[in-house]
């Protein structure tokens, strides 16, 4: 998951981004609006399937969700019920009655598919391709992971490496289209910087100022946090949504203002270190580099190729339910190919 390792997989990423652009070009030429949320999901699921198991879900080719993808959505929703039971153990005796049966069944099917696909990739062997499993196989000595651990992690990789990135891409697109001055500024930057589409690669887009920085963790013996001594082995959690929406941390927290990250003096007092979308510490998200690479490359090539217009029915897309992740509705946009 290092930046170096992912750059070695850049051809795989470019393949699916190119396929996305090809499919969207056909939609644009037909002058029909598209649900960009679906297309982001198709792309991220195909990509993580290829990177994790060496085989895509073929969502982009079919322009439809693979049955496994639907199971993943249900699996995420079930996680909320398990979290409630974890926090209220006395409800455990009612688990059979509280957990929706269709979600439980979806979880079983998801795990079965994860196991089947992971075993198929393990049996195929091979360490040259550069997918995640090749790294596991290459270093899987006596200190490596057991087959059960590999299967469990494969299940997690599929969820963590797809839906989260698609959510970020969807949100970014929506807020850009709701703030046309920000959209115009980003489009001008992308189209002014790149004369040809093949100039858009991970190195070229890697200097994005939006990159989040991770903080190092303190000593396990204990640490002062905001003047309070916290003993070692203490779990400390911060509600991210509340922190990001607090005026104590950010000026105009409800506004979409990319300039706050670009040195705008109006936002000099923002506590930017609060923003940690990938968490911090030894258990932060190992897929950070992958997520940033996907988001930058997809957005850059999307806006290089098309002008986007938000459809009226999606104007209030941000009003959503949340089950660990946002339950995203459609972001319908009209795409117009850029004429050069």
Backbone torsions as a table, in degrees:
resi	resn	phi	psi	omega
1	UNK	NA	8.3	177.2
2	UNK	-71.4	160.8	178.7
3	UNK	-62.2	-37.3	178.9
4	UNK	-62.3	-44.8	-179.1
5	UNK	-63.9	-40.8	-176.9
6	UNK	-71.0	-32.5	177.1
7	UNK	-62.8	-27.2	175.9
8	UNK	-70.0	-18.7	180.0
9	UNK	-102.0	12.7	-174.3
10	UNK	-60.5	-33.7	179.9
11	UNK	-61.6	-36.7	178.8
12	UNK	-65.4	-45.9	179.0
13	UNK	-61.5	-46.6	-178.8
14	UNK	-61.5	-34.9	179.3
15	UNK	-58.6	-46.4	-176.3
16	UNK	-77.2	-31.7	175.9
17	UNK	-67.9	-40.3	176.8
18	UNK	-62.6	-41.4	177.8
19	UNK	-63.7	-40.3	176.5
20	UNK	-59.3	-48.9	-178.6
21	UNK	-62.1	-39.5	178.6
22	UNK	-61.7	-45.7	-179.7
23	UNK	-65.5	-41.7	-179.4
24	UNK	-69.9	-32.0	176.8
25	UNK	-62.0	-41.0	177.8
26	UNK	-62.7	-40.8	178.1
27	UNK	-66.0	-41.1	-179.5
28	UNK	-65.1	-42.0	179.5
29	UNK	-65.9	-26.4	177.1
30	UNK	-83.7	-4.0	177.9
31	UNK	58.2	42.9	176.9
32	UNK	-117.7	144.8	176.7
33	UNK	-72.3	150.3	179.4
34	UNK	-126.3	152.2	171.7
35	UNK	-86.2	100.7	-174.4
36	UNK	-66.6	-23.1	176.5
37	UNK	-60.6	-46.7	178.9
38	UNK	-58.7	-44.9	-176.0
39	UNK	-68.8	-34.0	174.1
40	UNK	-65.5	-41.9	178.3
41	UNK	-63.9	-43.5	177.7
42	UNK	-54.9	-44.7	-175.9
43	UNK	-67.7	-48.2	-175.6
44	UNK	-70.1	-34.2	177.3
45	UNK	-69.7	-42.5	176.8
46	UNK	-60.8	-42.8	-177.3
47	UNK	-65.8	-46.8	-178.0
48	UNK	-69.1	-31.6	175.8
49	UNK	-62.6	-41.8	179.3
50	UNK	-70.0	-43.4	-178.1
51	UNK	-70.1	-34.7	-176.8
52	UNK	-84.6	-42.3	-172.4
53	UNK	-120.7	-4.6	-178.0
54	UNK	79.7	13.0	177.6
55	UNK	-148.1	132.2	-179.7
56	UNK	-79.7	171.6	174.8
57	UNK	-87.1	-7.9	-179.0
58	UNK	61.7	30.2	177.6
59	UNK	-68.1	-42.1	-178.8
60	UNK	-65.0	-43.0	-179.5
61	UNK	-63.1	-41.3	-176.7
62	UNK	-90.2	-11.1	-175.4
63	UNK	54.5	38.4	-179.7
64	UNK	-153.1	156.9	178.6
65	UNK	-74.6	136.0	169.0
66	UNK	-66.4	144.7	179.4
67	UNK	-52.7	-32.1	179.6
68	UNK	-63.5	-35.3	-178.4
69	UNK	-62.5	-41.8	177.8
70	UNK	-62.3	-37.2	177.1
71	UNK	-64.2	-36.1	-180.0
72	UNK	-64.8	-42.7	177.5
73	UNK	-57.5	-44.1	179.2
74	UNK	-66.5	-37.5	-179.3
75	UNK	-63.1	-39.2	178.0
76	UNK	-64.1	-43.7	-179.5
77	UNK	-63.6	-37.7	179.5
78	UNK	-62.9	-29.5	179.9
79	UNK	-57.5	-30.9	178.6
80	UNK	-64.6	-42.8	179.8
81	UNK	-64.2	-41.5	178.7
82	UNK	-64.4	-36.0	179.6
83	UNK	-66.7	-40.0	177.0
84	UNK	-62.2	-43.7	179.4
85	UNK	-65.2	-34.7	179.0
86	UNK	-66.4	-37.3	-178.4
87	UNK	-81.0	-20.3	-179.8
88	UNK	-129.0	76.1	-174.1
89	UNK	-56.2	-27.3	-177.9
90	UNK	-65.5	-14.5	178.0
91	UNK	-84.3	-6.0	-176.1
92	UNK	-56.0	-36.4	-178.7
93	UNK	-67.0	-16.3	-179.6
94	UNK	-101.7	8.0	-174.1
95	UNK	-53.8	-42.2	-177.8
96	UNK	-59.4	-32.7	-176.9
97	UNK	-91.0	-27.0	-174.4
98	UNK	-84.3	-33.0	-176.2
99	UNK	-80.6	123.4	177.8
100	UNK	-58.4	127.4	-173.8
101	UNK	-63.1	-35.6	-178.5
102	UNK	-68.9	-30.4	177.4
103	UNK	-73.4	-38.3	177.2
104	UNK	-62.4	-42.2	178.9
105	UNK	-64.7	-38.8	178.6
106	UNK	-63.1	-38.2	178.5
107	UNK	-63.8	-42.4	179.0
108	UNK	-61.6	-42.7	-179.1
109	UNK	-68.2	-37.2	177.6
110	UNK	-62.1	-45.4	-180.0
111	UNK	-65.2	-39.0	179.5
112	UNK	-64.1	-42.2	178.5
113	UNK	-67.1	-39.4	177.6
114	UNK	-59.5	-45.5	-179.0
115	UNK	-64.5	-45.9	-178.5
116	UNK	-61.7	-45.0	-176.8
117	UNK	-70.7	-41.0	179.3
118	UNK	-63.9	-43.0	179.8
119	UNK	-64.2	-38.7	178.8
120	UNK	-61.6	-41.9	179.1
121	UNK	-69.4	-38.5	178.6
122	UNK	-63.6	-40.8	-179.9
123	UNK	-67.4	-31.8	179.0
124	UNK	-68.5	-28.6	179.2
125	UNK	64.6	-158.5	178.4
126	UNK	89.2	128.9	-178.6
127	UNK	-122.5	8.8	-173.6
128	UNK	-91.1	-24.7	-169.3
129	UNK	-65.7	-35.3	179.2
130	UNK	96.4	8.1	173.8
131	UNK	-78.0	173.6	-175.7
132	UNK	-58.6	-40.9	-176.2
133	UNK	-64.8	-30.6	179.7
134	UNK	-64.6	-35.7	177.4
135	UNK	-69.2	-38.9	178.3
136	UNK	-63.4	-44.7	-179.4
137	UNK	-66.5	-36.4	-177.0
138	UNK	-66.2	-32.1	-175.3
139	UNK	-115.9	19.5	-174.4
140	UNK	-90.5	68.3	176.3
141	UNK	-88.2	-158.1	-177.6
142	UNK	-63.8	-19.8	178.0
143	UNK	-96.2	4.0	-178.4
144	UNK	-81.2	-166.1	-177.0
145	UNK	-88.1	148.0	173.4
146	UNK	-75.2	168.2	178.3
147	UNK	-60.4	-40.2	178.6
148	UNK	-62.7	-39.8	178.8
149	UNK	-68.1	-38.1	178.0
150	UNK	-63.4	-43.4	179.5
151	UNK	-63.6	-44.6	-179.6
152	UNK	-62.7	-42.3	179.5
153	UNK	-70.5	-31.4	176.7
154	UNK	-63.6	-40.8	177.2
155	UNK	-60.4	-42.4	-180.0
156	UNK	-68.3	-40.9	-178.5
157	UNK	-59.4	-40.6	-178.4
158	UNK	-62.3	-41.3	-179.8
159	UNK	-72.6	-52.1	-173.7
160	UNK	-68.8	-28.3	-175.0
161	UNK	-93.2	7.3	-176.2
162	UNK	-129.0	-66.7	-172.4
163	UNK	-62.4	-38.3	-177.9
164	UNK	-64.5	-44.9	-179.3
165	UNK	-66.6	-39.9	177.9
166	UNK	-63.7	-36.0	177.3
167	UNK	-63.7	-45.4	179.3
168	UNK	-63.3	-43.4	178.5
169	UNK	-62.2	-40.9	179.9
170	UNK	-65.1	-46.0	179.7
171	UNK	-63.8	-42.3	179.3
172	UNK	-61.6	-44.7	179.7
173	UNK	-62.5	-45.7	-179.3
174	UNK	-59.7	-50.0	-175.5
175	UNK	-70.5	-30.5	173.8
176	UNK	-63.6	-42.8	-178.0
177	UNK	-74.7	-20.9	174.4
178	UNK	-83.5	-13.7	-179.7
179	UNK	-128.4	81.7	-170.1
180	UNK	-62.3	-28.7	178.4
181	UNK	-65.5	-37.2	177.7
182	UNK	-70.5	-40.8	177.9
183	UNK	-59.6	-48.2	-178.1
184	UNK	-62.0	-38.6	-179.4
185	UNK	-65.4	-43.0	-179.6
186	UNK	-68.3	-42.4	178.8
187	UNK	-61.0	-43.9	179.7
188	UNK	-60.8	-41.1	-179.6
189	UNK	-65.0	-46.0	-177.3
190	UNK	-67.2	-48.1	-176.5
191	UNK	-74.2	-23.9	176.5
192	UNK	-79.0	-28.8	-176.8
193	UNK	-84.4	-33.4	-175.4
194	UNK	-113.9	116.8	178.3
195	UNK	-80.7	-29.7	179.1
196	UNK	-129.5	151.3	-177.8
197	UNK	-65.3	-33.2	-178.0
198	UNK	-71.5	-5.2	174.1
199	UNK	-80.0	-14.7	-177.5
200	UNK	-85.1	101.7	177.3
201	UNK	-134.6	-179.5	-174.8
202	UNK	-63.7	-35.9	179.4
203	UNK	-67.5	-44.5	-176.4
204	UNK	-65.5	-36.5	-178.6
205	UNK	-94.8	-1.8	-175.0
206	UNK	-71.4	-12.8	-179.8
207	UNK	-88.0	18.5	-179.0
208	UNK	-56.8	133.1	-179.6
209	UNK	-75.8	-1.7	-177.8
210	UNK	-86.8	0.0	-176.6
211	UNK	-59.6	127.3	177.3
212	UNK	-81.4	147.1	178.4
213	UNK	-109.4	143.2	178.9
214	UNK	-92.9	145.4	174.6
215	UNK	-95.6	146.1	177.3
216	UNK	-79.5	148.5	178.1
217	UNK	-82.9	158.4	-179.1
218	UNK	-86.7	-171.3	-179.6
219	UNK	-68.6	141.8	177.9
220	UNK	-65.8	-10.3	-179.8
221	UNK	-73.7	-20.4	-177.7
222	UNK	142.0	169.1	-176.8
223	UNK	-161.5	151.1	172.2
224	UNK	-86.9	130.3	174.7
225	UNK	-126.4	116.0	-178.2
226	UNK	53.7	37.9	176.4
227	UNK	85.1	-2.0	-179.6
228	UNK	-107.5	135.1	178.7
229	UNK	-79.0	122.5	179.2
230	UNK	-110.7	115.6	-179.0
231	UNK	-60.6	157.5	176.9
232	UNK	-61.4	156.1	179.3
233	UNK	63.5	23.8	176.1
234	UNK	-98.4	130.5	176.9
235	UNK	-80.3	126.7	179.2
236	UNK	-120.4	124.8	-178.6
237	UNK	-126.2	147.8	178.5
238	UNK	-128.5	127.1	176.5
239	UNK	-69.7	108.5	-172.3
240	UNK	-61.3	-46.8	-175.8
241	UNK	-59.2	-45.2	179.7
242	UNK	-64.3	-39.9	-179.5
243	UNK	-64.5	-40.3	-177.2
244	UNK	-74.0	-24.2	-177.8
245	UNK	-96.7	3.5	-175.9
246	UNK	-86.7	130.4	176.8
247	UNK	-70.6	-11.1	174.5
248	UNK	-71.1	-23.2	-178.5
249	UNK	-105.8	-33.3	-174.5
250	UNK	-136.9	137.5	170.2
251	UNK	-75.2	139.7	-178.8
252	UNK	50.5	55.0	-174.7
253	UNK	-63.2	-21.7	-178.7
254	UNK	-86.8	-3.7	-176.0
255	UNK	-100.2	146.6	176.2
256	UNK	-87.5	98.6	-174.5
257	UNK	-131.2	86.1	178.5
258	UNK	-58.5	-25.0	-177.5
259	UNK	-61.9	-19.9	179.7
260	UNK	-63.3	-22.8	179.5
261	UNK	-95.9	-0.4	-174.3
262	UNK	-114.3	21.4	174.8
263	UNK	87.1	12.6	177.5
264	UNK	-61.2	122.2	-176.4
265	UNK	-61.6	-22.3	178.6
266	UNK	-63.1	-23.7	-176.3
267	UNK	-114.5	24.7	-177.7
268	UNK	-63.7	-27.6	-177.6
269	UNK	-90.7	1.5	176.4
270	UNK	-61.0	139.4	177.2
271	UNK	-89.4	78.6	-170.6
272	UNK	-65.5	-24.6	179.0
273	UNK	-65.2	-14.2	178.2
274	UNK	-65.9	-32.9	-177.1
275	UNK	-73.7	107.4	179.6
276	UNK	-134.5	71.2	-175.7
277	UNK	-63.2	-20.2	179.0
278	UNK	-104.1	13.5	-177.9
279	UNK	68.1	-179.0	-179.1
280	UNK	-136.1	162.6	175.2
281	UNK	95.0	-173.1	-174.9
282	UNK	-66.7	-15.1	-179.9
283	UNK	-113.5	26.5	176.2
284	UNK	-71.0	174.5	-173.0
285	UNK	-72.0	119.4	-179.6
286	UNK	-75.3	-11.5	-178.5
287	UNK	-91.7	15.2	-176.4
288	UNK	-55.5	-50.3	-177.7
289	UNK	-62.6	-39.7	177.7
290	UNK	-62.6	-46.1	-178.1
291	UNK	-62.1	-46.5	179.8
292	UNK	-63.8	-40.9	-180.0
293	UNK	-61.5	-45.9	178.8
294	UNK	-60.3	-50.8	-174.7
295	UNK	-62.5	-44.9	-178.4
296	UNK	-64.6	-46.9	-175.9
297	UNK	-67.8	-43.0	-179.5
298	UNK	-65.1	-47.5	-178.2
299	UNK	-66.0	-41.1	-178.3
300	UNK	-63.3	-45.5	-178.1
301	UNK	-74.0	-32.3	176.6
302	UNK	-62.6	-48.8	-176.7
303	UNK	-77.6	-20.1	174.2
304	UNK	-72.3	-33.8	-174.5
305	UNK	-91.1	-30.1	-170.2
306	UNK	-133.8	149.5	161.3
307	UNK	-90.9	137.7	-176.1
308	UNK	-115.8	140.7	176.5
309	UNK	-131.8	127.1	179.6
310	UNK	-77.4	130.7	179.0
311	UNK	-77.6	149.1	-176.1
312	UNK	-55.9	-35.8	-176.6
313	UNK	-68.6	-11.6	-179.1
314	UNK	-107.6	10.8	-175.9
315	UNK	-61.4	-29.0	-178.6
316	UNK	-113.5	37.9	-177.7
317	UNK	-59.8	-28.8	-174.7
318	UNK	-70.4	-9.1	177.7
319	UNK	-87.0	94.7	-171.3
320	UNK	-134.3	161.5	168.1
321	UNK	-85.5	160.9	178.7
322	UNK	-134.1	131.5	175.3
323	UNK	-129.1	80.9	-170.2
324	UNK	69.8	-56.1	172.8
325	UNK	-113.1	162.3	179.6
326	UNK	-65.7	138.3	172.5
327	UNK	-86.6	89.8	-167.9
328	UNK	-75.4	131.6	169.6
329	UNK	-87.6	-170.4	-177.6
330	UNK	-79.0	137.6	166.4
331	UNK	-108.5	93.5	-177.5
332	UNK	-82.5	124.4	-179.5
333	UNK	-131.2	152.2	172.3
334	UNK	-102.3	130.2	-178.4
335	UNK	-104.4	132.5	175.6
336	UNK	-122.7	118.2	-179.9
337	UNK	-58.6	137.7	178.2
338	UNK	-75.0	129.5	179.1
339	UNK	-94.7	125.6	179.7
340	UNK	-120.1	NA	NA
